[in-house]
């Protein structure tokens, strides 16, 4: 679960000063989907990443912004799935905050001399795809009588 590790590192490296011992990151509701075919052993991991900040001064808005910024590059279809959250206000300056972030990872399986190699497939660049589609539509409209 490379994305889970990457999300944790993103949060810890932010300018908000999140302390590692106050950040819990774990998975629940995990599912494995096979994409197997005759010559294909790839599979997908779908899961809910739980991000819990304990006794933190980071607000829900700040945490949401950090996660959404990370999702833009690492889970391009994130807007299809809402992020659930819960908060327990401890005092004027701190709260326990839990975010549930839906993630997926496609794992490429390739045969090697030693058996099989597993690697995370890169996410598609949706901006490039949308730009290409917009260009095609624009060109099609210009060609129409």
BELBEL-V683699 format. One record per helix or strand of 3 or more residues. SS is the DSSP state (H for helix, E for strand). FROM is the first residue (numbers start at 0). LEN is the number of residues. If there is no record, write none. Layout:
ss->(SS | SS)
from->(FROM | FROM)
len->(LEN | LEN)
This chain:
ss->(H | H | E | E | H | H | E | E | E | H)
from->(1 | 19 | 22 | 42 | 59 | 77 | 83 | 94 | 114 | 125)
len->(11 | 3 | 12 | 14 | 15 | 3 | 6 | 18 | 6 | 18)
